[in-house]
Amino acid sequence: MQPTTKWPTGREVRQRTRQGDFSGQTAGQAPNHLQGNVVILPLRHAADFLHFCLNNPKPCPLIGISKPGDVGIPTLANDLDLRQDIPRYRVFRNGQLVAEPEEVTDVWEDDLVTFVLGCSFTFEEALLENGFEVKHITQGSNVPMFRTNIQTLPAGGFSGPLVVTMRSYPEHDIPAIFDLSLKFPHAHGTPVYWGDPSRIGITDLQTPDYGDPVQIRAGEVPMFWACGVTPQAAIEKAVPELCITHAPGCMLVTDIPSTTIPDVDCSISLFWPHPADRTS
């Protein structure tokens, strides 16, 4: 169940998470702080996944990349420990989900590369500030997420369907909401579609593939944004021997202001030298 306590900063959310006091959804936590989806992979898969993100910037807007084996990303937070600071993780072995722990210290390896991708929770704050209700926050649940019939652009072994989040609004609000989300390209940007969900392969809005259903009121139009859970579908295709992600809705909360677009080094040279070859 979503806790009633709301912590005002990313640092406090991470500290509570690390202490075992918080393992819930991060929607509404640390207002005005950038949140991120997380994908952690062995070095041998890092270049392909980087290319997958660059090929698919809507679902995979990069806001941070670690060096191999590092448990922090200084551009996002000074005291970050990627093994403990996410409320709930998912661990995949050979493409299959095997655990959803609250920390991953025991499975951490010295060549793991962490990718942090922008999260829709960031622009939801802007929606609320501009008077647009975000129903899953109102009801204290996770955003509904759906696999679509839209395919991502593959890279290496990574491919699969686009996953989207859904929020519904009256038709007359759509232009304002579109313009508002345009300001957040680092948090999935503008919606990819709105209208009849069956046209993108969604058959029942009350049975999301991830997250929780929300009520769609009479006169409202479902709007769909690209979602950072998309890589989890691609992981099933790539079948890496190990992959760690956030659990849906349980994001990394950073110290970066929501409106800041981080400058990310996307060069392949970031991944080398291998940790074993580094000199102190």
Secondary structure, DSSP 8 states (H G I E B T S, - for coil): ---S---SSHHHHHHHHHTTS--S--TTSSTTEEEEEEEEEEHHHHHHHHHHHHH-TTT--EEEE--TT-S--TTT-TT--TTTSSSSEEEEETTEEEE--S--GGG--TTEEEEEEE-THHHHHHHHHTT---HHHHTT----EEEEEEE---BTTB--EEEEEEEEEEGGGHHHHHHHHTT-GGGT-S-SEES-GGGGT---TTS-SBS------TTEEEEEEE-TTHHHHHHHHH--S-EEEE-TT--EEEEEETT--------GGGG-S-GGG---
